[in-house]
């Protein structure tokens, strides 16, 4: 059943964050440390030269004393969980002491990717706050070091090396910056540094035995989008994709493969986006961050107006580029020359900020997510409400509807559950073994399971449409869980 919902209002009291000294190891690197003091309230160490607080945030709210406990618990967790400091084996591995576990991540606070990735830190921090307020894991509190790489592959790879070799972290948590993680994929494999709870944007996260993603991959998303559209009777496909970033070219490659599998022919104008991305006919690669796309918009409009006219277009773009495209006259959902055009997009556009900014131009655009979002008919679900409250206690202005924020929260939950399973004698090898035997049931996604030979744990997604007439008014639930009809297919040979 389709259900209309309204925009839920932001709540919470904003509290300023104290400015502390920088802990940067590499010059010009923004480094922050999320930890907790004796009282259990999370704090953020601001970078040198900042005015305190988290860049771009509206402040932070303290953790309530009666805050819900850790994943799977019905109430506040007992201090130290199952074991306490002094009885936990002490310094059992790099980054581990008797009272702390040092974790690291590259985040995206600046650059074009910040439009959908900057708030992920608050999903991560929400779990750190809960764990540390409860006394840690076996008496060890979580110490999370964050470095902003601006969604830049080379910078991100360098920062990951610095986290491992300079900061000497025990493991990498979530790592919202997919570009840098891909550039460092061979490094983390060779060093056997676990990366837990990643965002799944790139297929390399699933083929690397040292990475445990919690989200559905971009390839899974476009498989589902194509098959669902085909099952609804749609046959004439178009694609606009971001040729600058890896998620765009991987997804475009897989989307065309899915369309060809379904219809027996490639999308008109197709050229391999992994080798020669360009805008031609109904298959259009564009460079992110341009002030205008009028030429490319006209190419797609002209191609889609020819018989048989387009009845489905997929947008594989990050929010800022998608907004520029739509404002410039990009094809919208609705009737286009007598043919009803359907529009679909994967996770990067599933956030409230994009819905508000795109407004009526994105009305009835379907966006897909691999999580249970905090919108109707799921908003009152206990696990969903717990997630939203935890994020809002961390930062009242954070967008809990953002799929990547929810993924950051779930990724940290997975890490905490694995750390709990390992117990007091914590080592990387023990953590890897625990993760490869984990069945994860959070209530915020379908049950996920990882094994040594299979890290494709999340392969199902739901669809919601933007409702914006004329301004953004929320989402409508369009599809319940749909699973990847071709799991493990259409992976570029460079990623296998």
Protein Blocks (a to p, Z undefined) as FASTA:
>chain_A
ZZdddddddedddddddddddfbfbghiacddddddfkopacddddehiagjjehiabja
dddfklccdehiabdcdehilacehilopaabghiafkbccddddddfecjklmmmmmmm
mmmmmmmmmmmmnnpaehiacddddddehhpaklmmmmmmmmmmmnopabdehjlalmlm
mmmmmmmmmnopacehiehlamklmmpmkbccfbdcfklmmmmmmmmmmmnopabdcddd
dfkbmklmmmmmmmmmmmmmmnopacehiacfklmgcdehjbccddehiabfklmmmmmm
mmmmpccddfbdcddddfklmmmmmmnopaceddeehiacdddddfklncfklmmmnmmm
lgoiacddfbdcdbdfklmpmklmmmmmmmmmmomkbcfklmklmmmmmmmmmmmmmmmm
nommlcfklmmmmmmmcccdehlaccddddfklcclblcdcdddddddfbccbdcdfbdc
dddfbghiaiafklZZ
